[in-house]
Amino acid sequence: MLRVAESFSRTDTGRQRRGNEDAAYNRAPLFAVADGMGGAQAGEVASGVAVETLAAGLPDGDRHEQRLAAVVRAANGRIHTLSREDDRRAGMGTTMTVLLAGEDEVTIAHVGDSRAYRWRDGRLERLTQDHSLVEEMLRQGRLTPEQAREHPQRSVITRALGPEADVAVDTSTERARDGDVYLVCSDGLTSMVDEARIAAVLQDATTLEEAGHGLIDAANAAGGRDNITVVLFRLEEVAVGPGAHAAAEQPTRADLRADEVRGAVATVERPTTETRRLRPRQQGDPRAAGPGPAPEPDRPTRRRRRAWLVAIVLAVVVVPVVGGALLARNAVYFVGADDGFVAIYRGVPVELGLGIELYERNYLSPVPVARVADRELLTGHEWRSRSQAYELVRRLEVGERADAP
Ligand code: CA
């Protein structure tokens, strides 16, 4: 199973525009870029409404492509209505490119000329086709790529959210892999920086953050004629027990134990510390090292005995207790909320003070807290196995449980 290991997003006004009409969304598992148009702040409104609609959560459904297309169409409807209610907003619109990171795939919904790319094994692949005049002419063979880059109409798009009451949304699903990096960006990047240069920046960067800043800097260095927005996220493989996210049946007692044990073992095998590297991870993860007794400085012989006693107490009592707590921390899950959305945490719901928490977020659902009528579900912090926690959240996501009217 894959999860989002890290993400980055940034929007930059560029060198020539006064305002920024782009908007970015960066909240795993959803990532998006919207590039508004319409002038006099209308474009800003359109792109803002697009990402707000996303923040309100995905509609129910089994298929990710349909759910994403539905949320993009909902945004279109809202923008269209707003543009008709207010003359100053007449004709406003926005692009929208949304990616949803799933367990082993990435789903894309797309309208306009913002783009999604995948960086894998040192190769950059474009995952979306622009809905733009020049791209159509390119496809028809009426322009060369070089002509397209300099074409005066290159920013004219043939599809957007807002102008019509309904919009056709392109969707696709890509099988994802450990180490994949996805880039979502507005044309303020791609109109200034060609793909070879984007690939070179990704290749040279050692962290997502460095890559993101590098891309924005490159667009500005090339002139920064438009707003530049970059969203990046990296996927990593995480080990899961059997049936962790499977069917609707509750796990049996035996399953549960196997799941817990395997979850704990798997975590020991694969430390979860997030290295912030784009390149393959290095060894020597500091968190993988267990707590060991502190080395005793040289002391007179008569004190050696006491030191030995301390070492034995540490070995017999402290290490197993701390080790047990760490194992429990890896095997126990609870459901709560993070920043308004339903979330799954791994660990026990305890804070030791000084910022030390015995839990970490394992998954952030697109379901907003407001949609969960049974708040006790989120505040009770009941201990669950991994599969129980994921099953509960899955049922919330598909609307089978605890939905507010
Ligand atoms: Ca733009």
Residues whose N, C-alpha, C, O or C-beta is under 5 A from the ligand:
A	BS01	CA	D35 D187 G188 D226 N227
